[in-house]
Amino acid sequence: MENLKNLVDRLYDTSHLEKDEYVTLIENRDSIKDYLFSLSSNVREKHYGKDVYLRGLIEFTNYCKNNCYYCGIRAGNKDAERYRLTKEQILECCEVGYALDFRTFVLQGGEDPYYTDDMICDIVREIKARYPDCAVTLSIGEKNEETYRSFFEVGADRYLLRHETADCEHYSRLHPPNLTAQKRQECLYTLKKIGFQTGAGFMVGSPYQTAENLADDLLFLERLKPEMVGIGPFIPHHATPFADMPQGTAELTIFMVALVRLILPKALLPATTALGTIVPNGRELALKVGANVVMPNLSPTDVRSKYLLYDNKICTGDESAQCRKCLESRVTSAGYKVVKSRGDHASFTERK
C-alpha cells in the first residue's frame, strides 16, 4: 500500500509515471482508489473550483462512411434509421440552447461526406455570428490539415477526436484496415498545431484491452497534452461485430478519470452519458473524482433515439429543457454547480 501511495504522490507532483507504474496502479486500484480520488478531487477544485460547464450536444447526422467494429452507426449497420439535420434545424437547436444558458455548442456526427467543408464552415460561421459569446466545438472525425484550418478560421474553437486506444495493434482489432492509430494521432497533433482546444479520449473495457493498453493511453495523453479528454466505458451495440462482448465497468472508468486529472490538472473532463448509462449515478461519481463537464442533448427529440453508438443510451426521450434541468440537479447533488460560461480550458482563459 505504501508503494502505491508513493506512486500516486509522484503522479500528483510530476504528472508523469512510467508505463509499468501505471499498470501497477491500474491492477491494484482497489487498494489505492480512495487516496487517488481525494487528490484528483483537490486538483480539480484547485483549477476550477466547484464549477461544472455545460456543453449543448447537437448530434446532426448519424450517417457514417466508416465501419468501426464497436459503433452502432457504422456504415455496415443496415438497420440504422439514418437522418441528417439541415442548417436551419441546427440553428434552431442553438436558439433553444442559448435560451437555456448554454454557451458551448457541440456539433457531433458520423463521418458523413454529405456535409462538405463549405457547408460546415457556413454553419459554424452563422452560429458564431448569432452567438458571439459562445464556443463552437466540432466532432466530425478525421480530416486533412487544410480542412481543419478552414474550420478554425471561420470560428470553430474546439475539436473532439477520441483516439480510442493508443496502441496500434489494439486499434487494428477495433477498426477495419483503412483506419489506423497513426493517422488518428496525426490528426490530433495537427489540431493542436492549428490552435484548437483539442479533445482526445478512449474507451475503457473495450474488447481485447489490457492494463498495458490503458497505460499506453495515459502516456499518449502525457505527450499530446490535450485540453479535453473524453473517457467512457465500452458498451456493446447489438448490430456490431462486438455485440456479445462484455461492457466496460464504471469502477475502472472512474479510476481512469481520476488518473487523467492528475496527469492533466487543467483538463476539461466530461462526466459522460455512457457512464450514466451503465450506472445510474455514474456521472455524479465522475464529478466527484475530477470531471468538470456535462453534455446535455440539444438534438431534436425525434432523432435522438437514432443516434445510438451503443445500446440502452439514456436521455433519448427528454426535451432539451428537461435534459438540462435533470443534469443540473445531478451536478448539485454531487456538491458542484452548473455555471453559465463557455467553460474554456484554464490555460486558454489565462492567455485571453
Salt bridges, closest charged atoms under 4 A:
ASP9 OD2 - LYS5 NZ 3.47
GLU18 OE2 - HIS16 NE2 3.02
GLU21 OE2 - ARG10 NH2 2.38
GLU45 OE2 - LYS50 NZ 3.06
ASP51 OD1 - LYS337 NZ 3.72
GLU59 OE2 - LYS313 NZ 2.78
GLU81 OE2 - LYS306 NZ 3.36
ASP101 OD1 - LYS340 NZ 3.67
GLU111 OE1 - LYS65 NZ 3.93
ASP112 OD2 - ARG84 NE 2.70
ASP122 OD2 - LYS87 NZ 2.86
GLU126 OE2 - ARG130 NE 2.88
ASP133 OD2 - ARG103 NE 3.43
GLU142 OE1 - LYS183 NZ 3.84
GLU142 OE2 - ARG184 NH1 3.36
GLU145 OE2 - ARG149 NH2 2.78
GLU145 OE2 - LYS193 NZ 3.15
ASP157 OD2 - LYS128 NZ 2.93
ASP157 OD1 - ARG342 NH2 3.47
GLU164 OE1 - ARG162 NH2 3.71
ASP216 OD1 - LYS19 NZ 3.17
ASP217 OD1 - HIS163 NE2 3.00
GLU222 OE1 - HIS16 ND1 2.56
GLU227 OE2 - LYS192 NZ 3.11
GLU251 OE2 - ARG29 NE 2.48
GLU284 OE2 - ARG330 NH1 2.81
ASP311 OD1 - HIS237 NE2 3.85
ASP311 OD1 - HIS238 ND1 2.89
GLU328 OE1 - ARG324 NH1 2.29
ASP344 OD1 - ARG158 NH2 2.77
ASP344 OD2 - ARG342 NE 2.93
GLU350 OE1 - LYS266 NZ 3.37
